Amino acid sequence: MLPDLENKQLKTSRIAWIVALVFAIIMILPFMKGNALSDIWAVAFLSFFFVISAVITAVMYQMRSNKFKKLLSGEKAIAEWTLSEIEKLSFVEHQYEERKKKNKLNFMLVSILMILIFGFFIFMMDEDNRMIMVYILAGFLALFAFFAFFMPGYFKNKNLNGDGHIIIGKKYAYINGFFYNWDFLLSGIEEVELLDEPFHGIRLSYYYYARSTVKNVENLDIPAPKNIDLIKLRKKLLAE
């Protein structure tokens, strides 16, 4: 019998709608007189970007919520198990190290983009308003630095408090409190590799096309107890 789990996808969708509303208000402020953001068009431009991103996230997680319900009902599940505390700890430590590397790279890329955008507006503005833009840039960079360098530790603690449940489907997976799906258009499982290091389990590689010709491959490292027949599971996942 599958466990009774909270549908966190729906909660994330609601939070994303709130974020979209907040940035929509910020986006309007540069067009209004008498406030600290008046005529600061870089803020309006970036806020518009965040609004669009938040709306897309909200819709995406609403769809993920519906898919999660199908997995949890057993309709889309082909295997499930629960990790021991030792198995979960090994998995969490691996995820923590991988997330730190990825976040460091993302922070560098976002920082370069932000500096280029703000630098253009700072260069074009009069001298009296340049320092305001510099402070805003520093604030955004500090915010991104927080997410890049502190959030891996936050997610590590969250994973340590995870329920340890694993549910695998042909196109969905629930792993210690997190839901993943690879049922996009022109997507599927590319390979399933059996793992002994850094823990016993599988590495599920799935692909999708961001554009018609650009193929992206993502890896999911999934821990499993020693008594789970991973060879049989691999055959099920790769079966057409």
SEPA-677481 format. One line per 2 residues: number of its first residue (from 1); their letters; for each residue y, x, z of N, C-alpha, C. Coordinates in pm, whole numbers. Layout:
# residues N
NUM) a) Y X Z Y X Z Y X Z | ...
END
This chain:
# residues 240
1) ml) -120 84 0 0 0 0 125 88 0 | 219 60 -88 341 138 -97 432 110 23
3) pd) 504 213 72 590 193 189 711 106 157 | 769 48 261 891 -32 246 1011 62 256
5) le) 1075 91 144 1182 190 138 1315 127 103 | 1423 188 154 1558 139 125 1598 171 -18
7) nk) 1660 76 -85 1709 96 -222 1849 156 -215 | 1856 290 -212 1984 359 -198 2063 361 -328
9) ql) 1996 328 -439 2065 328 -568 2176 222 -571 | 2148 106 -512 2246 -2 -509 2366 37 -422
11) kt) 2341 104 -311 2448 150 -223 2539 249 -295 | 2479 341 -369 2557 440 -445 2644 372 -550
13) sr) 2590 270 -615 2667 196 -716 2792 134 -654 | 2778 75 -537 2893 13 -471 2998 116 -432
15) ia) 2955 232 -384 3048 339 -347 3124 387 -471 | 3053 399 -584 3116 445 -708 3225 347 -753
17) wi) 3205 217 -736 3309 120 -771 3433 139 -684 | 3413 171 -556 3527 195 -466 3603 320 -509
19) va) 3530 427 -545 3593 551 -593 3674 524 -719 | 3619 442 -809 3690 409 -933 3821 338 -903
21) lv) 3819 247 -805 3941 175 -767 4045 269 -709 | 4003 362 -624 4097 457 -562 4166 543 -668
23) fa) 4088 597 -760 4147 683 -864 4228 602 -964 | 4196 474 -982 4277 389 -1069 4417 372 -1011
25) ii) 4425 360 -879 4556 349 -813 4633 480 -826 | 4563 593 -803 4628 724 -817 4676 746 -959
27) mi) 4600 699 -1058 4636 717 -1199 4767 646 -1233 | 4795 536 -1165 4916 458 -1193 5040 522 -1132
29) lp) 5025 593 -1020 5139 644 -945 5233 734 -1026 | 5184 823 -1112 5278 906 -1190 5371 826 -1281
31) fm) 5333 704 -1316 5417 621 -1403 5522 542 -1324 | 5516 552 -1192 5609 479 -1105 5708 577 -1042
33) kg) 5828 532 -1020 5931 616 -958 5927 604 -806 | 5979 709 -741 5996 703 -597 5875 741 -517
35) na) 5779 814 -575 5666 861 -496 5639 1008 -531 | 5557 1073 -449 5534 1217 -464 5466 1255 -595
37) ls) 5401 1159 -661 5329 1188 -785 5404 1142 -910 | 5526 1098 -895 5604 1050 -1010 5616 1158 -1117
39) di) 5587 1120 -1242 5601 1207 -1360 5508 1328 -1360 | 5408 1330 -1270 5311 1439 -1271 5192 1393 -1355
41) wa) 5202 1419 -1484 5108 1360 -1579 4969 1421 -1571 | 4957 1542 -1522 4824 1602 -1506 4739 1521 -1408
43) va) 4803 1469 -1304 4732 1386 -1206 4682 1258 -1272 | 4767 1197 -1355 4727 1075 -1426 4609 1104 -1519
45) fl) 4618 1217 -1590 4512 1254 -1683 4379 1275 -1611 | 4380 1352 -1502 4258 1380 -1428 4205 1255 -1360
47) sf) 4295 1170 -1308 4252 1047 -1243 4184 954 -1342 | 4236 949 -1464 4172 868 -1568 4030 917 -1592
49) ff) 4013 1048 -1596 3880 1106 -1614 3787 1064 -1500 | 3838 1068 -1375 3755 1031 -1260 3723 882 -1259
51) vi) 3817 799 -1303 3792 655 -1311 3676 627 -1407 | 3684 685 -1525 3579 665 -1624 3445 715 -1570
53) sa) 3447 831 -1507 3323 888 -1452 3264 798 -1344 | 3351 744 -1256 3304 659 -1148 3246 528 -1199
55) vi) 3310 470 -1301 3260 344 -1358 3123 367 -1422 | 3110 476 -1497 2981 508 -1559 2874 527 -1451
57) ta) 2911 597 -1343 2817 619 -1232 2775 487 -1168 | 2871 397 -1148 2840 267 -1086 2741 187 -1170
59) vm) 2765 181 -1300 2675 107 -1390 2538 174 -1395 | 2537 306 -1403 2412 380 -1412 2325 356 -1289
61) yq) 2387 360 -1169 2309 342 -1047 2265 198 -1027 | 2338 103 -1083 2291 -35 -1080 2162 -48 -1162
63) mr) 2160 19 -1277 2039 18 -1360 1925 92 -1291 | 1958 204 -1226 1856 278 -1152 1798 195 -1037
65) sn) 1882 113 -976 1836 26 -869 1727 -68 -918 | 1746 -124 -1036 1646 -214 -1092 1515 -140 -1123
67) kf) 1527 -16 -1171 1408 63 -1201 1334 101 -1073 | 1410 135 -969 1349 171 -842 1266 55 -785
69) kk) 1316 -66 -801 1242 -183 -754 1106 -193 -823 | 1102 -162 -952 976 -169 -1026 878 -63 -976
71) ll) 929 59 -946 842 164 -894 788 128 -757 | 875 78 -672 836 46 -535 740 -72 -529
73) sg) 751 -163 -623 661 -278 -626 519 -239 -665 | 502 -117 -718 372 -73 -764 351 -95 -912
75) ek) 443 -168 -974 431 -200 -1117 431 -74 -1202 | 511 27 -1164 524 149 -1244 466 272 -1174
77) ai) 398 255 -1061 346 369 -985 204 404 -1028 | 175 536 -1038 40 581 -1069 -17 670 -957
79) ae) 67 715 -864 20 796 -752 125 794 -641 | 77 805 -517 171 814 -404 103 882 -286
81) wt) 185 955 -206 135 1021 -87 251 1049 7 | 219 1098 126 321 1131 226 302 1276 271
83) ls) 411 1352 271 406 1493 308 398 1512 459 | 331 1619 501 338 1660 641 473 1728 665
85) ei) 507 1753 789 634 1818 821 639 1960 764 | 527 2031 767 524 2168 713 542 2166 562
87) ek) 475 2074 494 489 2061 349 631 2024 311 | 689 1935 388 826 1893 360 925 2008 381
89) ls) 906 2087 485 996 2199 514 994 2301 401 | 878 2334 349 868 2429 238 941 2377 116
91) fv) 927 2249 89 994 2186 -26 1145 2186 -9 | 1192 2152 111 1336 2144 138 1402 2281 124
93) eh) 1339 2386 174 1395 2520 164 1408 2562 17 | 1310 2528 -64 1314 2559 -207 1430 2484 -274
95) qy) 1444 2356 -245 1552 2277 -303 1689 2333 -262 | 1702 2374 -137 1828 2425 -85 1873 2549 -163
97) ee) 1782 2642 -186 1816 2764 -258 1852 2734 -404 | 1779 2643 -467 1806 2608 -605 1941 2537 -618
99) rk) 1972 2450 -524 2099 2376 -529 2217 2470 -509 | 2205 2570 -422 2313 2666 -401 2347 2741 -530
101) kk) 2244 2785 -602 2267 2856 -728 2336 2767 -830 | 2289 2644 -843 2344 2552 -942 2488 2515 -908
103) nk) 2516 2488 -781 2652 2449 -741 2752 2562 -759 | 2708 2685 -736 2798 2799 -755 2841 2810 -901
105) ln) 2746 2792 -991 2777 2799 -1134 2869 2684 -1175 | 2839 2561 -1127 2923 2445 -1160 3066 2461 -1109
107) fm) 3080 2518 -989 3214 2538 -933 3295 2634 -1018 | 3232 2739 -1067 3302 2836 -1151 3350 2770 -1281
109) lv) 3265 2688 -1342 3301 2623 -1467 3413 2521 -1446 | 3402 2439 -1339 3505 2338 -1311 3638 2405 -1277
111) si) 3633 2514 -1202 3755 2585 -1163 3829 2637 -1286 | 3755 2693 -1380 3818 2744 -1503 3884 2630 -1579
113) lm) 3815 2516 -1590 3869 2401 -1661 3996 2349 -1593 | 3993 2339 -1459 4108 2289 -1384 4228 2382 -1400
115) il) 4204 2511 -1392 4314 2609 -1403 4378 2602 -1541 | 4295 2584 -1644 4349 2574 -1780 4434 2448 -1797
117) if) 4386 2335 -1745 4460 2208 -1758 4590 2213 -1680 | 4581 2250 -1551 4701 2254 -1469 4794 2365 -1514
119) gf) 4737 2477 -1558 4821 2587 -1603 4909 2547 -1720 | 4856 2466 -1810 4936 2419 -1923 5054 2336 -1876
121) fi) 5028 2241 -1783 5136 2156 -1734 5236 2235 -1648 | 5185 2332 -1571 5275 2414 -1490 5370 2494 -1580
123) fm) 5316 2546 -1688 5397 2623 -1782 5504 2536 -1848 | 5473 2409 -1874 5565 2320 -1943 5669 2258 -1851
125) md) 5642 2256 -1718 5733 2189 -1625 5851 2278 -1588 | 5957 2214 -1534 6070 2292 -1487 6033 2362 -1356
127) ed) 6110 2462 -1321 6077 2549 -1209 6069 2475 -1076 | 6150 2372 -1056 6153 2300 -928 6022 2227 -900
129) nr) 5952 2184 -1005 5831 2105 -986 5702 2186 -998 | 5716 2312 -1031 5596 2393 -1054 5513 2410 -926
131) mi) 5580 2432 -813 5506 2455 -689 5428 2331 -647 | 5481 2212 -678 5407 2089 -646 5274 2089 -721
133) mv) 5279 2128 -849 5158 2133 -929 5061 2239 -877 | 5115 2351 -830 5030 2457 -775 4957 2406 -651
135) yi) 5029 2331 -564 4967 2277 -443 4860 2174 -478 | 4886 2092 -579 4787 1992 -621 4663 2061 -677
137) la) 4685 2165 -758 4573 2243 -811 4491 2304 -698 | 4559 2362 -600 4489 2422 -487 4409 2317 -410
139) gf) 4464 2196 -398 4394 2088 -329 4267 2047 -401 | 4276 2034 -533 4158 1998 -612 4052 2108 -604
141) la) 4095 2234 -613 4001 2345 -606 3933 2351 -469 | 4011 2322 -364 3953 2320 -229 3849 2208 -216
143) lf) 3879 2093 -278 3784 1981 -274 3655 2017 -346 | 3666 2076 -464 3546 2115 -538 3470 2226 -467
145) af) 3544 2317 -402 3479 2424 -326 3398 2366 -211 | 3452 2262 -149 3380 2197 -38 3247 2143 -87
147) fa) 3250 2069 -198 3126 2012 -251 3030 2120 -298 | 3083 2226 -356 2997 2331 -411 2927 2412 -303
149) ff) 2999 2444 -194 2946 2538 -97 2898 2476 33 | 2943 2354 63 2901 2290 187 2798 2180 165
151) mp) 2798 2117 49 2706 2007 25 2559 2049 20 | 2525 2170 -29 2384 2209 -22 2328 2203 120
153) gy) 2407 2246 218 2363 2238 357 2350 2094 404 | 2443 2009 357 2437 1867 392 2309 1803 338
155) fk) 2279 1832 211 2158 1775 152 2031 1835 213 | 2041 1960 258 1925 2019 326 1893 1941 453
157) nk) 1996 1913 532 1974 1835 654 1924 1694 622 | 1979 1637 515 1936 1503 475 1790 1503 431
159) nl) 1751 1606 358 1612 1617 314 1517 1642 431 | 1563 1719 529 1480 1743 647 1454 1613 723
161) ng) 1551 1520 715 1534 1389 779 1475 1285 685 | 1431 1329 565 1373 1237 468 1241 1181 516
163) dg) 1197 1075 450 1075 1005 493 947 1076 450 | 957 1176 359 839 1249 317 751 1175 217
165) hi) 793 1057 172 713 980 77 734 1029 -65 | 626 1033 -140 629 1067 -282 562 953 -359
167) ii) 632 900 -458 576 797 -546 601 842 -690 | 495 854 -768 506 904 -904 470 793 -1003
169) gk) 554 779 -1105 526 687 -1214 535 760 -1347 | 503 692 -1455 509 754 -1588 652 792 -1626
171) ky) 749 715 -1578 888 740 -1615 981 746 -1494 | 927 731 -1373 1009 732 -1252 939 814 -1144
173) ay) 1017 862 -1047 960 930 -931 1051 914 -810 | 991 891 -695 1063 887 -567 1014 1006 -487
175) in) 1107 1095 -448 1069 1220 -382 1150 1238 -254 | 1089 1210 -140 1149 1236 -10 1289 1174 5
177) gf) 1305 1051 -44 1432 982 -27 1520 978 -151 | 1481 1048 -258 1560 1052 -380 1481 996 -497
179) fy) 1551 924 -584 1489 858 -698 1528 929 -828 | 1432 951 -915 1455 1016 -1044 1394 931 -1155
181) nw) 1454 934 -1272 1397 862 -1386 1421 939 -1514 | 1328 925 -1608 1338 992 -1739 1296 893 -1849
183) df) 1349 773 -1841 1315 669 -1937 1429 645 -2036 | 1506 750 -2064 1618 737 -2156 1567 723 -2300
185) ll) 1656 685 -2389 1624 681 -2530 1594 823 -2580 | 1486 839 -2656 1444 969 -2707 1420 1068 -2592
187) sg) 1344 1024 -2493 1312 1110 -2379 1164 1093 -2343 | 1115 1183 -2260 977 1175 -2216 937 1300 -2140
189) ie) 812 1307 -2103 761 1423 -2030 721 1532 -2128 | 773 1650 -2108 741 1763 -2195 620 1840 -2145
191) ev) 613 1862 -2013 501 1937 -1956 488 1906 -1808 | 367 1920 -1757 341 1909 -1613 263 2033 -1574
193) el) 326 2118 -1494 266 2246 -1454 219 2238 -1310 | 100 2288 -1284 47 2292 -1148 106 2412 -1074
195) ld) 149 2390 -949 216 2494 -871 136 2532 -748 | 139 2661 -716 90 2711 -588 203 2775 -508
197) ep) 309 2817 -578 427 2878 -517 552 2812 -575 | 658 2790 -499 673 2820 -356 601 2719 -266
199) fh) 536 2619 -325 455 2523 -249 350 2466 -343 | 251 2400 -287 148 2333 -365 205 2204 -422
201) gi) 191 2186 -553 245 2064 -613 249 2076 -765 | 342 2005 -827 358 2009 -972 504 2030 -1009
203) rl) 524 2086 -1126 659 2094 -1186 658 2003 -1309 | 727 1893 -1298 733 1796 -1406 858 1824 -1490
205) sy) 838 1858 -1615 950 1887 -1705 966 1770 -1801 | 1084 1709 -1798 1110 1599 -1890 1231 1633 -1978
207) yy) 1233 1575 -2097 1339 1604 -2193 1415 1477 -2228 | 1537 1497 -2273 1618 1388 -2326 1720 1449 -2421
209) ya) 1775 1366 -2508 1873 1413 -2606 2011 1360 -2570 | 2102 1452 -2532 2239 1412 -2501 2308 1365 -2628
211) rs) 2279 1431 -2737 2321 1388 -2871 2196 1383 -2956 | 2212 1344 -3079 2094 1327 -3163 2016 1456 -3185
213) tv) 2083 1570 -3172 2017 1698 -3201 2015 1795 -3083 | 2075 1759 -2970 2082 1849 -2854 1978 1808 -2751
215) kn) 1873 1887 -2739 1764 1856 -2647 1788 1923 -2512 | 1780 1843 -2405 1794 1895 -2269 1661 1879 -2196
217) ve) 1627 1978 -2116 1504 1974 -2037 1538 1991 -1889 | 1489 1900 -1807 1509 1905 -1663 1374 1923 -1594
219) nl) 1374 1995 -1482 1251 2019 -1407 1256 1950 -1272 | 1147 1886 -1236 1130 1827 -1104 1014 1897 -1035
221) di) 1043 1968 -927 937 2030 -848 895 1931 -740 | 768 1892 -743 719 1785 -656 606 1839 -569
223) pa) 625 1843 -436 520 1895 -347 409 1791 -328 | 290 1841 -293 176 1752 -270 82 1813 -168
225) pk) 13 1730 -91 -90 1782 -1 -206 1843 -80 | -285 1926 -15 -395 1996 -81 -503 1900 -131
227) ni) -516 1784 -68 -625 1693 -105 -593 1604 -225 | -472 1615 -280 -435 1533 -396 -490 1599 -523
229) dl) -556 1519 -606 -611 1570 -732 -498 1580 -835 | -435 1696 -840 -321 1715 -930 -363 1726 -1076
231) ik) -483 1773 -1100 -531 1781 -1239 -543 1640 -1298 | -597 1549 -1220 -611 1410 -1264 -473 1347 -1284
233) lr) -380 1375 -1191 -245 1322 -1202 -176 1377 -1327 | -195 1505 -1355 -136 1565 -1474 -184 1495 -1600
235) kk) -312 1466 -1606 -368 1398 -1723 -306 1259 -1740 | -285 1188 -1632 -226 1055 -1638 -81 1063 -1688
237) ll) -8 1161 -1639 133 1173 -1678 149 1212 -1824 | 58 1294 -1874 69 1341 -2012 1 1248 -2112
239) ae) -76 1152 -2061 -143 1058 -2151 -42 970 -2222 | -64 945 -2349 27 860 -2428 11 714 -2388
END
